[in-house]
Amino acid sequence: MSIACEQSSRVLVTGATGYVGGRLVPRLLDDGHSVRCLVRTPDKLADVTWLSQVEIVRGSIDEPLDGAMADVDTAVYLVHGIGQSHDWAAQESRDAEHFRLAAEAAGVKRIIYLGGMGVDDAALSMHLASRHAVGRALAAGPIPVTELRAAVIIGSGSASFEMLRYLVEVLPVMVAPKWVATRSQPIAISDVLDYLVKVIDSPEAITGILEMGGPDVVSYAEMMTLYAEEAGLKRRRVIIVPFLTPHLSSRWVGLVTPVPGSLARPLVDSLINEVVVRDQRIVDLLGPPQRSLRQAISLALGVISRNEVPTTFTNADFQPFRKYATDPAWSGGTELRDVRVRHSDASVDDVFAAITSLGGEKGWHRGEWLWRLRGFSDLLWGGPGLRRGRRHPHELHVGDYVDFWRVEAIEAAPHLVRLHAEMVLPGEAWLQWIVTSSDHGTTVTQEALFKPRGLLGRAYWYAVAPFHVLVFPGLLKGVVADAESRVPAT
């Protein structure tokens, strides 16, 4: 239950295509707020149910923000640059300062920021230290800032929950480092959203740091045991060894879970830090959290089983600064292509449905072991691999992930699906299908396109070309066969 605000306000939400932002926006709309979303890629919101109720401003946090900030009462900062580049922590602080200065110039009344918990000392991880530095940068000016700090967020699709889920479900026996004994105070995503809404709804600005935690303080090993119980799994055995470094642990997490190595490393580094609420101010001001850890896990598992996950951590791009474009980025420079065409008696719609069902559990029709081998090698290099699967077995939208691809474009006339590779590559790669009507049925054009980076990129393309012969013809043949199987028998 949120605190009733005296009147609705205009709220700017950054990160509206992300895990928390995508769930916060509809809550704010339900409370009567006018919501503006700052997003790099508006097409990623094309299919959300609340699109017509919000104002969309195309832009990035490091670009001019005059239009995004105009007439805004509250600015919500949900941007996180973890693992994006070698200097991602410094970039986070620069972006926060840029955001604060723009808010000051526009007369924004308050800033709300979701950060991370932890004690500010020499042992604090880079990830959590950067979260705190962002809070300080936002609070360095005259605008009142509320910094909500959370530990582990438990909810369907959160990075922390997906790490927990896959580790427990895949491994009946876990050889784990000492950090599994570290204490944490996890909090349900529903409670995080409740607190965010209450702070935004508050008639008076609540300034300073508010630490959020659920009612349970547990070690990570205890969290794994509790997950196994709620998931109906046999008790997992955890063997603690002293020689697993954070680097080795993050490699292992990248292999076993959908969390890529570049994200797993800073997250795993943070697991050595105890993240327990030390200041109960948030309870005094806004009330206690409503969900226990067991309830949060149960709710998340229920949402996953019903295939109703509204947002996931993978909504954020693996290549986060890359913009989606109407014209593909490969329209210039050296292009290496594998083009195949096939005709079908199936309708355009049936062929399109077969294409939008690729990946995940359905797979890629041909050479599955080659796809798995490529996914495994990608995991070793820190990429997402195949473990992400897909969010929905049949539906695709711009920005969705499909194994180690990201949906870059979906068009209705002509029917087109274009995937951009997020695997680790010496260049840029796309896989696309164009489906058109013909006099004798439907024509499907499948194109694999590669824009190499230097000599290594060209060498890579020609090295894998023999595998293309094994995979791509069968992929297109499988799409057509799937489409034709959808035609009712007469």
C-alpha positions in Angstrom: 0.0 0.0 0.0 1.6 3.3 -1.1 1.4 6.6 0.7 -1.2 8.7 -1.0 0.4 11.7 -2.8 -1.3 15.1 -2.7 -1.4 15.2 -6.5 -0.1 13.3 -9.5 3.4 14.4 -10.7 5.5 13.9 -13.9 8.0 11.2 -13.3 11.0 10.6 -15.6 12.0 6.9 -15.5 15.4 5.9 -16.9 16.0 2.2 -17.5 12.3 1.6 -18.5 13.4 -1.2 -20.7 15.3 -2.9 -17.9 14.3 -5.3 -15.1 13.1 -2.9 -12.4 12.1 0.0 -14.7 9.8 -2.2 -16.8 7.9 -3.2 -13.7 7.9 0.2 -12.0 6.3 2.2 -14.9 2.9 0.4 -14.7 2.9 0.8 -10.9 3.4 4.6 -11.3 0.7 4.8 -14.0 -1.7 3.0 -11.6 -1.0 5.6 -9.0 -2.0 8.4 -11.4 1.5 9.8 -12.3 2.4 11.1 -15.7 5.3 9.0 -16.8 8.1 9.9 -19.3 10.6 7.2 -20.3 14.1 7.9 -21.5 15.2 5.0 -23.6 17.9 4.4 -26.2 15.7 2.1 -28.3 12.0 3.0 -28.3 11.2 -0.1 -30.4 12.0 -2.3 -27.3 8.8 -0.9 -25.7 6.6 -1.4 -28.8 4.7 -4.3 -27.3 4.3 -3.3 -23.7 0.7 -2.9 -22.6 1.3 0.6 -21.2 3.0 2.2 -24.2 0.1 4.5 -25.1 0.0 5.8 -21.5 3.6 7.1 -21.4 5.7 9.7 -23.2 8.8 8.2 -24.8 12.0 10.3 -25.3 14.7 8.7 -27.3 18.1 9.3 -25.8 20.9 8.0 -23.6 22.0 9.0 -20.1 25.3 10.4 -21.5 23.6 12.6 -24.1 21.9 16.0 -23.8 18.9 15.6 -21.5 17.0 18.9 -21.9 14.0 17.4 -23.5 13.8 14.4 -21.1 14.1 16.7 -18.0 11.6 19.4 -19.1 8.7 19.9 -16.6 9.8 16.8 -14.6 9.0 16.7 -10.9 10.8 13.4 -10.0 13.6 11.7 -11.9 14.1 8.0 -11.2 17.7 6.8 -11.9 17.7 3.0 -12.7 20.7 3.0 -15.0 23.6 0.5 -14.3 26.7 0.1 -16.4 28.2 -2.9 -14.7 30.8 -4.7 -16.8 30.1 -2.6 -19.9 33.8 -1.7 -20.5 37.1 -1.6 -18.8 36.3 1.8 -17.2 32.6 1.2 -16.5 32.8 2.3 -12.9 34.3 5.7 -13.9 31.7 6.0 -16.6 28.9 5.4 -14.1 30.0 8.3 -12.0 30.4 10.6 -15.0 26.9 9.7 -16.2 25.4 10.3 -12.7 27.0 13.8 -12.5 25.8 14.6 -16.0 22.3 13.5 -15.0 22.3 15.6 -11.8 23.5 18.7 -13.6 20.7 18.3 -16.2 18.2 17.8 -13.5 19.4 21.0 -11.7 19.1 23.0 -14.9 15.6 21.8 -15.5 14.4 22.5 -12.0 13.6 18.8 -11.1 12.3 18.6 -7.6 13.7 15.3 -6.5 15.8 12.3 -7.6 15.2 8.7 -6.7 18.1 6.2 -7.1 18.2 2.4 -6.7 21.7 1.4 -5.6 23.4 -1.4 -3.7 24.1 -2.2 -0.1 27.5 -2.7 1.6 29.8 -1.1 4.1 32.1 1.6 2.7 35.6 0.2 3.5 38.6 -1.1 1.6 37.0 -4.6 1.2 34.0 -3.2 -0.7 33.8 -4.7 -4.2 34.1 -2.5 -7.3 30.5 -3.2 -8.2 29.1 -2.0 -4.8 31.7 0.8 -4.6 30.5 2.1 -7.9 26.9 1.9 -6.8 27.8 4.1 -3.8 29.8 6.5 -5.9 26.8 7.0 -8.2 24.7 7.9 -5.2 27.2 10.4 -4.0 27.4 12.0 -7.5 23.6 12.4 -7.6 23.5 13.8 -4.1 26.3 16.3 -4.6 23.9 19.1 -5.7 20.9 20.9 -4.2 18.2 18.5 -5.4 16.9 16.1 -2.6 18.0 12.6 -3.4 16.6 9.3 -2.0 19.1 6.5 -2.4 17.4 3.1 -1.9 20.0 0.4 -1.3 19.2 -3.2 -1.8 21.1 -6.5 -1.4 20.0 -9.5 -3.4 16.7 -8.8 -5.3 14.6 -12.0 -5.5 12.2 -12.1 -8.4 11.6 -13.9 -11.7 14.2 -12.8 -14.1 16.5 -10.9 -11.8 20.3 -11.6 -12.4 20.7 -12.7 -8.7 17.7 -15.0 -8.8 18.7 -16.6 -12.2 22.2 -17.3 -10.8 20.6 -18.9 -7.7 18.1 -20.8 -9.8 20.5 -22.3 -12.3 23.2 -23.2 -9.8 20.8 -25.1 -7.6 18.8 -26.8 -10.4 21.8 -27.8 -12.4 24.2 -28.9 -9.7 23.1 -31.4 -7.0 26.6 -31.1 -5.5 28.3 -27.7 -5.5 32.0 -27.1 -4.9 31.8 -23.5 -3.7 34.2 -20.8 -2.5 34.1 -19.2 1.0 31.6 -16.5 -0.1 28.7 -19.0 0.2 28.9 -18.4 3.9 28.6 -14.6 3.6 25.4 -13.2 5.1 22.8 -11.4 2.9 19.4 -9.9 3.5 17.5 -10.6 0.2 14.4 -8.7 -0.7 11.5 -9.5 -3.0 11.1 -7.5 -6.2 7.5 -6.7 -5.1 8.9 -5.0 -1.9 11.5 -3.1 -3.9 8.7 -1.7 -6.2 6.5 -0.9 -3.1 9.3 1.1 -1.6 10.1 2.9 -4.8 6.5 3.9 -5.3 6.1 5.0 -1.7 9.1 7.3 -1.9 7.9 8.8 -5.2 4.3 9.2 -3.7 5.5 10.8 -0.5 4.3 14.5 -0.4 7.6 15.5 1.2 11.0 14.5 -0.2 12.7 11.7 1.8 16.4 12.4 1.6 19.4 10.3 2.3 20.1 6.6 2.2 17.4 4.0 2.9 18.6 0.4 3.3 16.1 -2.2 2.0 16.1 -5.8 3.1 13.5 -8.6 3.6 12.8 -10.2 7.0 15.4 -13.0 6.5 19.1 -12.8 7.0 20.8 -15.9 5.5 24.0 -17.1 4.0 24.1 -17.8 0.3 24.4 -21.5 1.1 21.2 -21.3 3.2 19.5 -19.4 0.3 20.4 -22.3 -2.0 18.9 -24.8 0.4 15.7 -22.8 0.7 15.4 -22.5 -3.1 15.8 -26.3 -3.4 13.0 -26.8 -0.9 10.6 -24.5 -2.7 11.5 -25.9 -6.1 10.8 -29.4 -4.9 14.4 -30.6 -5.4 16.5 -32.9 -3.3 18.7 -31.2 -0.8 21.8 -29.7 -2.4 25.2 -30.4 -0.9 27.6 -27.5 -0.8 31.3 -28.2 -0.3 33.3 -25.1 0.6 36.9 -25.0 -0.7 39.4 -22.2 -0.1 41.1 -22.1 -3.5 38.2 -20.9 -5.7 39.0 -17.3 -6.6 36.3 -14.8 -7.7 37.6 -15.1 -11.2 37.3 -18.9 -11.3 33.9 -18.6 -9.6 32.6 -16.1 -12.2 33.8 -18.4 -15.0 31.9 -21.3 -13.4 28.8 -19.1 -13.0 29.1 -18.1 -16.7 29.2 -21.8 -17.7 26.3 -23.0 -15.6 23.9 -20.0 -15.6 22.5 -17.6 -18.2 24.5 -14.8 -16.6 27.4 -14.0 -19.0 31.0 -13.8 -17.6 31.3 -10.0 -18.0 28.3 -9.6 -15.7 29.0 -12.6 -13.4 32.5 -11.4 -12.5 31.5 -8.1 -10.7 28.5 -9.8 -9.2 30.6 -12.6 -7.8 33.2 -10.2 -6.5 30.4 -8.5 -4.5 29.4 -11.8 -2.8 32.3 -11.5 -0.4 30.7 -8.4 1.1 28.1 -8.8 3.8 25.0 -7.0 2.7 22.7 -6.7 5.8 20.5 -3.8 6.8 22.2 -1.8 9.6 19.8 1.2 9.6 16.0 0.5 10.0 15.0 4.0 9.0 13.0 2.7 6.0 10.8 0.6 8.2 10.1 3.6 10.5 9.2 5.8 7.5 7.6 3.4 5.0 6.7 0.2 6.9 8.2 -3.3 6.9 8.7 -5.5 3.8 5.8 -7.8 3.0 7.5 -10.9 1.6 9.7 -13.5 3.3 12.5 -15.1 1.3 10.5 -18.3 1.0 7.5 -16.4 -0.3 9.6 -14.4 -2.7 11.1 -17.6 -4.2 7.7 -19.3 -4.4 6.2 -16.3 -6.2 9.1 -16.1 -8.7 8.9 -19.8 -9.4 5.1 -19.5 -10.0 5.6 -16.7 -12.5 8.2 -18.6 -14.3 6.1 -21.8 -14.5 3.2 -19.8 -15.9 5.5 -18.1 -18.5 4.5 -14.7 -17.3 7.9 -13.1 -16.6 7.3 -9.4 -17.4 11.0 -8.3 -17.4 14.4 -10.0 -16.9 17.9 -8.9 -16.4 18.6 -9.9 -20.0 16.2 -7.1 -21.2 19.4 -5.1 -21.0 21.7 -5.6 -24.0 24.8 -7.7 -23.6 26.3 -4.9 -25.8 24.5 -2.1 -23.9 25.7 0.9 -25.8 24.7 -0.4 -29.1 21.7 1.3 -30.6 19.0 -0.6 -32.6 18.6 0.9 -36.1 16.0 0.8 -38.8 18.7 0.5 -41.3 21.1 -2.4 -40.4 24.5 -1.4 -39.2 26.0 -3.8 -41.9 24.8 -1.4 -44.7 28.3 -0.3 -45.5 31.9 -1.6 -45.3 33.0 -5.1 -45.8 30.1 -7.6 -45.8 30.5 -11.4 -45.8 27.3 -13.2 -46.5 25.7 -16.6 -46.6 22.4 -16.3 -48.5 19.9 -19.1 -49.1 16.4 -19.1 -50.6 13.7 -21.6 -50.3 10.0 -21.8 -51.5 7.1 -23.2 -49.4 3.5 -24.0 -49.9 2.8 -22.6 -46.4 1.4 -19.1 -45.9 3.5 -16.1 -45.1 2.1 -16.1 -41.6 2.9 -19.8 -40.9 6.5 -19.3 -42.1 6.8 -16.2 -40.0 5.5 -18.1 -37.0 8.1 -20.8 -37.5 10.9 -18.3 -37.6 9.7 -16.5 -34.5 9.7 -19.8 -32.6 13.4 -20.6 -33.2 15.9 -21.1 -30.4 15.4 -22.0 -26.8 14.0 -25.5 -26.3 12.9 -25.7 -29.9 16.5 -25.3 -31.1 17.7 -24.5 -34.6 16.6 -27.6 -36.6 20.0 -28.8 -37.8 23.4 -29.3 -36.3 22.3 -28.9 -32.7 25.6 -30.2 -31.4 27.4 -27.5 -33.4 25.1 -24.8 -32.0 25.8 -26.1 -28.5 29.5 -26.2 -29.1 29.5 -22.6 -30.3 27.5 -21.7 -27.3 29.9 -23.4 -24.9 32.9 -21.7 -26.5 31.1 -18.4 -26.2 30.6 -19.0 -22.5 34.3 -19.7 -22.1 35.1 -16.3 -23.6 32.6 -14.5 -21.4 29.6 -14.4 -23.7 26.0 -15.3 -23.0 26.1 -18.7 -24.7 22.9 -20.6 -25.3 21.7 -20.8 -21.7 19.5 -17.7 -21.9 17.1 -19.5 -24.2 14.2 -17.2 -24.9 11.6 -15.4 -22.8 8.5 -16.8 -24.6 8.4 -20.0 -26.7 6.6 -18.4 -29.6 6.4 -14.6 -29.3 9.3 -12.3 -30.3 9.7 -8.5 -29.8 12.4 -6.1 -30.6 15.0 -6.3 -27.8 14.2 -9.9 -26.8 17.0 -12.4 -26.4 17.2 -15.7 -28.3 20.1 -17.8 -27.0 23.1 -15.7 -28.0 21.2 -13.5 -30.3 19.2 -10.3 -29.7 16.1 -9.3 -31.8 17.1 -6.2 -33.7 14.1 -5.8 -36.0 10.7 -7.3 -36.7 8.7 -6.0 -39.6 5.3 -6.8 -41.0 5.6 -5.6 -44.6 7.6 -7.4 -45.9 7.8 -10.0 -43.1 11.3 -9.7 -41.6 13.1 -10.9 -38.6 16.7 -9.8 -37.9 18.8 -11.1 -35.1 22.1 -9.5 -34.0 24.8 -11.7 -32.4 25.8 -11.0 -28.8 28.3 -13.8 -28.8 32.0 -12.8 -28.5 33.2 -12.2 -32.1 35.9 -10.4 -34.0 33.2 -8.4 -35.8 29.5 -7.9 -36.0 27.1 -10.7 -37.1 23.4 -10.8 -38.1 21.0 -13.6 -39.0 17.8 -12.5 -40.8 14.9 -13.9 -42.7 12.7 -12.1 -45.3 9.4 -13.8 -46.1 7.4 -12.7 -49.1 4.4 -14.0 -51.1 5.0 -15.4 -54.5 2.8 -16.8 -57.3 3.4 -20.3 -56.1 3.2 -19.8 -52.3 5.9 -18.2 -50.1 9.5 -17.3 -50.6 11.9 -17.3 -47.7 15.3 -15.6 -47.9 17.7 -16.4 -45.1 20.9 -14.3 -44.8 23.8 -14.7 -42.4 25.9 -11.5 -42.5 29.2 -10.7 -41.0 31.1 -7.4 -40.8 34.6 -8.5 -39.9 36.9 -6.5 -37.6 40.4 -6.6 -39.1 42.3 -9.6 -40.4 41.2 -11.7 -37.4 37.5 -11.2 -38.4 38.1 -12.3 -41.9 40.0 -15.4 -40.7 37.2 -16.2 -38.4 34.6 -16.1 -41.1 36.5 -18.4 -43.5 37.4 -20.7 -40.6 33.7 -21.3 -39.7 32.4 -21.3 -43.3 32.5 -25.1 -43.5 30.2 -25.3 -40.5 27.8 -22.9 -42.2 27.3 -25.6 -44.9 26.4 -28.0 -42.2 24.0 -25.7 -40.3 22.4 -23.0 -42.5 20.7 -25.2 -45.2 19.2 -27.4 -42.5 18.1 -24.4 -40.5 16.1 -23.0 -43.5 14.8 -26.4 -44.4 13.6 -26.9 -40.8 11.8 -23.5 -40.8 9.9 -24.4 -44.0 9.1 -27.9 -42.6 7.8 -26.4 -39.4 5.7 -23.9 -41.3 4.2 -26.5 -43.5 3.4 -28.7 -40.5 1.2 -25.9 -39.3 -1.1 -26.1 -42.3 -4.3 -28.0 -41.4 -4.8 -31.3 -43.2 -7.6 -31.1 -45.9 
